[in-house]
């Protein structure tokens, strides 16, 4: 996975200098041992600009409102602080609905120096709050300028792309993490769409990142071939993920899968650089799956 992300980053930055790379749920990749006792992996750290981590305080084990156990939380915190010491912005997504937990999540993450978002829906299909935590009117030119973010990658609750874009334009989030398409790959966000999102309602500039699943394949994407259900390519594990309908693990180190994600004009990263996104938010999913599966 390190090699994958390093290659993706190099390609993206070749297409668009300064293109931001944020890797989600991949904190162990930063060191040789997967924890803070290990040697920093310089090549990998140079390939990313930030790290994302889910469930640091709430939503543990895919259970909304569940408090993350102290041992797991502290392990996340150690690695997130490690990322900060190496100049990488830390973005945390917690999943909870109880008011006291929502407030605690924002406060705790702020006190750690992280920017955070509390999602009230695991599907990430709505804007959870009208007023971002630490809202401000300043320009956000880099991730270090950001004080909050919105994570919304499943816009099925919106009746049209116009409605979806209008609601996003009306917000004051510093960073938007969005799918590069409106509901399916037949409706990509265009260059003009993306440019229209780069200004907050209060006038300040903001960053727009494209969500990219690099650790699993999705059967609602344009690349999907229904013949794969009976005759899958070598890179695809056709056993459906029990937690996410339509999602399948991939042998991400195989070139044919990499070609879907980056490296050519039809790849997702090329589409997103062409569309003017400021960077990509990489969902590595459970890349450790292959440690126990053939």
Secondary structure, 3 states (H helix, E strand, C coil): CHHHHHHHHHHHHHHCCCCEEEEECCHHHHECCCCCCCCECHHHHHHCCEEEEECCCECHHHCCCCECCHHHHHHHHHHHHHHHHCCCEEEEEEECCCHHHHHHHHHHHHHHCCEEEEECCCCCCCCCCCCCCCCCCCCCCCHHHCCCEEEECCHHHCCCHHHHHHHHHCCCCCEEEEECECCCCCCECCHHHHHHCCECCCCCECEEEEEEECCEEECCCCCCCHHHHCCCCCCEEEEECCCCCCEEEECCCCHHHHHHHCCCCCCHHHHHHHCCCCEEEEECCCHHHHHCCC
